[in-house]
Amino acid sequence: MSIVVDFRKAVVVFNGFPALAEASIEVQRGEIVLLQGPNGAGKTTLLRACAGLLPIVRGEASVLGVDLCVDRQSVRPRVGLLGHANGLFADLTIGENVLFWAQMVGAEVAEVASTLQRFGIDGRLAQQKVMQLSAGQKRRCALACLVVRRAELWLLDEPHAGLDAAARDEIDAIIREACTAGATVLIASHELERARGLATRSVSVVAGRVVS
């Protein structure tokens, strides 16, 4: 196994406040790690820092071998972040959103079709614009985009939000398959019973620090 995430006493300042305060965490390839903790503890900040979206102001941090203190840009195409916002193009259809990300990584059209079908957003629904979708349909579309991107590191912030029981089970199955294929997953969730059953281990984020 190889180290995918390696933070050592990393500090991230957000709006003048240390949202991560000397956080240390090491994640190996193929792990599914649950980040648990109260709102405001720093879980979302940690995910966004791993995605290269927030600067590390002190300490050390690397993702997929990239030193985030030196270069945050080059890691971004290799990770997939699903936050509270779905990150979709509202004026495009479901199919167009998924196809856009597929083209970014050279995925085949057949892969797009199978992904849409698996998430239950194919057929006529694939022709609907995102702005016309329900919350659950938007979540399915966002996850389909993540799958078709073939991200090496999945960063999921409440991934089950807005989904029914069957869709949640399907998401769990997809996450497990992705890890079997070599991906690594960090999940921030308040649905602890479900997330603990999915994760290979759990860590707590408390006041900007990671507690094993």
Secondary structure as GFF3:
##gff-version 3
##sequence-region A 1 212
A	DSSP	beta_strand	3	14	.	.	.	ID=ss1
A	DSSP	beta_strand	17	28	.	.	.	ID=ss2
A	DSSP	beta_strand	32	36	.	.	.	ID=ss3
A	DSSP	alpha_helix	43	50	.	.	.	ID=ss4
A	DSSP	beta_strand	58	63	.	.	.	ID=ss5
A	DSSP	beta_strand	66	67	.	.	.	ID=ss6
A	DSSP	three_ten_helix	76	78	.	.	.	ID=ss7
A	DSSP	beta_strand	79	82	.	.	.	ID=ss8
A	DSSP	alpha_helix	94	105	.	.	.	ID=ss9
A	DSSP	alpha_helix	109	118	.	.	.	ID=ss10
A	DSSP	three_ten_helix	123	127	.	.	.	ID=ss11
A	DSSP	three_ten_helix	130	132	.	.	.	ID=ss12
A	DSSP	alpha_helix	135	149	.	.	.	ID=ss13
A	DSSP	beta_strand	153	157	.	.	.	ID=ss14
A	DSSP	alpha_helix	165	180	.	.	.	ID=ss15
A	DSSP	beta_strand	184	188	.	.	.	ID=ss16
A	DSSP	alpha_helix	192	198	.	.	.	ID=ss17
A	DSSP	beta_strand	201	206	.	.	.	ID=ss18
A	DSSP	beta_strand	209	211	.	.	.	ID=ss19
###
